[in-house]
Every structure is written in C-alpha cells, then in structure tokens.
Amino acid sequence: MRLVWFRNDLRLSDNPALRHGCASDEPVAALFIISPTQWRQHKMAPIRQRFILAQVDALGRELAALGIQLHLLRVETFAEVPAALTDLCRELGVSQLYANQAIELDEQRRDHAVTAALAEQEVGCHWLNGCCVLPPGRVLTGGREMFKVFTPFSRAWLKALDEDGFVIHRAPAPRGEPLPWQPLAERAFVDAALGETTPDPRWPVGEAEALRRLHAFLEQGVLDYGETRDFPALAGTSVLSPYLAAGIVSPRQCVAALQQRLGGRPQSKAQPGFVWLNELIWREFYRHLLVLIPTLSMNRPFKPETAALPWSWDPDAFAAWCEGRTGYPIVDAAMRCLNATGWMHNRLRMIVASFLTKDLHIHWRLGEDYFMSRLIDGDLAANNGGWQWAAGTGADAAPYFRVFNPTTQGQRFDPQGDFIRTWVSELADLPATYVHQPHDWLRLKGRQDYPAPMVDHAVARVRAIEMFRDLEKT
Ligand SMILES: Cc1cc2nc3c(=O)[nH]c(=O)nc-3n(C[C@H](O)[C@H](O)[C@H](O)COP(=O)(O)OP(=O)(O)OC[C@H]3O[C@@H](n4cnc5c(N)ncnc54)[C@H](O)[C@@H]3O)c2cc1C
C-alpha cells in the first residue's frame, strides 16, 4: 500500500505527490492530519481553518470517487505526528509515503522526524516539490547562495524556468470502484477540535472554482493588471491567494495557464502578463528564502542588525490599528475590510504594514501575527516577507528613509474614496475632496464619530528615520 499525505496541496491535478503515489498498480490511500493546537500556535485564522477543512471535505469526496480513501487523523501538535503516522502505516500496511515538501521550519522538522520514524518500519518517504514552480535551492547566485535582492533572483528564476521547463500532472485515473465518503460535518471530532467549521460562503472551495477564477482573470484582468493592480476599489487582481496558499491551485498551473493565454512566456515588463508573472516570482522568492534562511521561521529579522531597533509594543495603539480606529481613513478601511472578509488588497497590506511599523513604530512581529490570525490566505513565507519588507528589516526591503504617507497613498490609490466609503461607515457620506482628510469637514458639521489621527505622520516619519539612523551609528 502507498500513502499520499496531503498538506498545503489540497488538489488532485498537478500534485506531484499524488502523481508519484499513483504511478504503480499498488493500492493507494490518502491522508490529511488535523492538528488544532499546532494550528493555534501558528496563529492560523479561523476563516482559513474553515476554508481548508471545506476543501479537505471536497478533496475526500473526489478521491473517494477515484477509489482512494482519504483518512483523517487528529493530533494536537506536530510532535505527535511521527507516532500517529507510524501507527497508521502499520495498520494499513503502507510501504511508501508520498508528500510534497513543506517549506516552514516546524513543518520541515516534523517531516524529518517522520522520515526517521518510518525508516525504522522500513517505510520509504518521498518528498516532492509541489509548492513552488522551481524547487527551493534551484535558483542561486554564482557563489551558490540564495539571492538577497529580488531583481537578480527574478532574472535567474526566469532563466532557470526556460532551461528546466515543467510539466503539469493530470489528476490520477480512477483506481477502483467509487468509495463512500462521510462528510466532515458528520464527524463530531472535527467540530470538537476546532469549534466553528462551517465554510464561509464568500470563499467557495474546489479545484474547479480555483481554475474558474484563474481563467476568468486571465481572460482580461491579466492584460489590465499593470494599470489596475494598485487600486483596491477595482477588481484588478486575481484574488487567487487563498487558493494558492491552500494548494487548491498550483503555481505551475498559474504559469502554464498564463503562457497558454499569451502564446508563450512574457519576456519583459513591456509585455502583457509580465507584471503578474513577476508577482508569482515574488511568491517564489519568499518561499526560497524561507527554506534557505531558517531563522526567518524563528521570528528573527532577515537583517540581523535590525533586531536592535527599539520597536514599541504599545497595546492600546496596536488595538486601534487592529480595529481600524487610527484616524487615517485608508488604514482604517483596510483593517476593517480584513476583519470583515479575511482578505486584504496588496497595496493596502503595504500601507497598513508601513503605518504600524513606521508611524506607530510597533514591532512588525505583532502585525505579522495579527495578519496571520485574520487572513484566509495566511502564508508564513509571503506574510513574513511582506512584513519585513515594510518594516525595513527584510530581504530587498524598502529603504528606511522611504516612509509611506498614508494620506497621499489613499489619495493616489483610492482617488474617489470609494474603498474608504465602503468600509468606514462614518465617512460614507463624505465627498471625494474630504474623504482622505475628513477631520476639518467633520468638525464643521459638529461630528465626532470618527477618531482624530492618532499620530502626526510628519513627526512619526522623522522618528522612524531616526530609529534606523541611530542603528547605523551603533
Ligand atoms: C505585509 C504583507 C503581508 C502579506 N501576507 C501575505 C500572506 O499571508 N499570504 C499571501 O499569499 N500573500 C501575502 N502578501 C502578498 C500579497 O499581498 C498577496 O499575495 C496578494 O495581495 C494576494 O492577492 P491576489 O491573489 O489578488 O494577488 P495577485 O496580484 O493576483 O498575484 C497572484 C499571486 O501572486 C502571489 N503574490 C502576489 N504578490 C505577492 C507578494 N508581494 N509576495 C508574495 N506573493 C505574492 C500570491 O500568491 C497571489 O495570489 C502580503 C503582502 C504584504 C505587504
């Protein structure tokens, strides 16, 4: 018997582990492990848990239709996984285990422990690359090191892609009679472990849904992406991140579909589709970094010297940011959108991350954790990369003297204030002229329902620059 262990790769098609697991006539079983305490320790958002479990349910049904039984195991933490897997392998008579490589440190340590435990039972483990287009370690500098800056990484990545090419694996053919599948909703242990598990209707699951979104975006959105991607009031991006983070669609499927749509790989920024491909390369950059620089998984800054920055941990200021009560309309709209939907536009992630770290001088780790606890697409590599970029502590980070001005960012990227009016009800009736700086208007109308700016951006900006300058002096 062969066992395919699903993790962040909840799909049948283009799944190297499933493909290799099904490459012989031996019987195949599948596995997903629920680890509620570990998920909580990793700050996994409840909305993301529900999304993942709904997809596991869909996957289990599809696997059953192919004659493959998906087993569900529940353990509290990763530490219990090797023993639980050993027992399951013994019970099912498993001789080979197949899984796609994890990139996070805790997950990698778990997988090493699994390899060692199963080796004692003579079960072979096969770890494949299913989460990146090119496997971490493939794209290195001439000195065989990981790139620390994005642009040369991106150039080398494109060259490697052209050299290696890639194949898209089809979903496996049926391996026997369809099997019954008991829906997760009927399994008491899932609810008992996680509390609320009803899927959020705003985020439908399923590979077909992910591919529908991909192809809908590629029809026109990708051609306009260079112009529209920074405007949160427009549907200018793919919103595929929850599906990529859970592995419902693979990054290779995205690149292959892009190439098919454009009749080849876009070669330069001037060509349609290149800017979107570049965002997929940012995803790869952060994933490769996470694997090659393990300290990133340990709450440490990429630039070690920035560990000495005197960040604030002010709980009241942090709470105002989390709840969207900063008095800066674009920041508040973005945070309220995140809290309500579990998703935030990339431009807004940059604005609110800059505000927390450079205007409130609060440690990026608090922001990183809060995002993780709310995002449906929470992903350690992209989230840590994004936060460290904004805080000025990361790889290819924004230079410390370039501090986003939250008011002009709002004026530039939400010029009519449509996004702000959608999410900040206190400002819903404000004309575009005042919506980014509403306080004079509100005062004239005698209204006190929207908070005053919690900091003066000009003063806060100087303080942020000083923090970094002082660091250089030491
Ligand atoms: C502070 C901060 C935190 C972030 N946290 C996360 C996170 O937890 N999970 C996450 O998936 N992305 C994160 N991002 C990256 C980015 O904001 C989201 O991937 C993007 O907004 C998702 O929207 P989309 O699917 O419409 O992206 P599109 O613009 O359509 O891009 C396609 C895909 O490329 C990838 N991508 C795009 N931009 C980036 C980027 N800057 N870095 C890495 N990958 C990227 C995503 O997988 C995305 O789905 C973060 C960015 C910042 C600045």
The ligand as a Gaussian input file, in Angstrom:
#p B3LYP/6-31G(d) Opt

LIG

0 1
 C        2.540000      42.932000       4.851000
 C        2.155000      41.913000       3.807000
 C        1.666000      40.668000       4.185000
 C        1.316000      39.717000       3.218000
 N        0.825000      38.498000       3.628000
 C        0.530000      37.555000       2.709000
 C        0.052000      36.268000       3.105000
 O       -0.052000      35.951000       4.289000
 N       -0.281000      35.380000       2.123000
 C       -0.158000      35.692000       0.791000
 O       -0.488000      34.847000      -0.054000
 N        0.315000      36.877000       0.401000
 C        0.646000      37.823000       1.308000
 N        1.106000      39.040000       0.892000
 C        1.346000      39.264000      -0.541000
 C        0.186000      39.874000      -1.336000
 O       -0.333000      40.982000      -0.680000
 C       -0.936000      38.883000      -1.596000
 O       -0.412000      37.680000      -2.104000
 C       -1.917000      39.442000      -2.639000
 O       -2.496000      40.620000      -2.169000
 C       -2.970000      38.428000      -2.953000
 O       -3.892000      38.951000      -3.860000
 P       -4.119000      38.275000      -5.282000
 O       -4.298000      36.829000      -5.119000
 O       -5.215000      39.041000      -5.937000
 O       -2.727000      38.565000      -5.969000
 P       -2.288000      38.808000      -7.477000
 O       -1.861000      40.225000      -7.563000
 O       -3.277000      38.328000      -8.452000
 O       -0.962000      37.912000      -7.565000
 C       -1.021000      36.497000      -7.856000
 C       -0.396000      35.690000      -6.750000
 O        0.976000      36.027000      -6.609000
 C        1.360000      35.934000      -5.238000
 N        1.785000      37.259000      -4.783000
 C        1.362000      38.453000      -5.233000
 N        2.029000      39.453000      -4.619000
 C        2.888000      38.872000      -3.769000
 C        3.859000      39.362000      -2.848000
 N        4.094000      40.681000      -2.699000
 N        4.553000      38.484000      -2.108000
 C        4.361000      37.145000      -2.249000
 N        3.460000      36.624000      -3.102000
 C        2.733000      37.469000      -3.858000
 C        0.120000      35.492000      -4.461000
 O        0.158000      34.096000      -4.301000
 C       -1.019000      35.934000      -5.382000
 O       -2.186000      35.195000      -5.199000
 C        1.470000      40.023000       1.847000
 C        1.967000      41.274000       1.470000
 C        2.296000      42.215000       2.434000
 C        2.813000      43.560000       2.005000

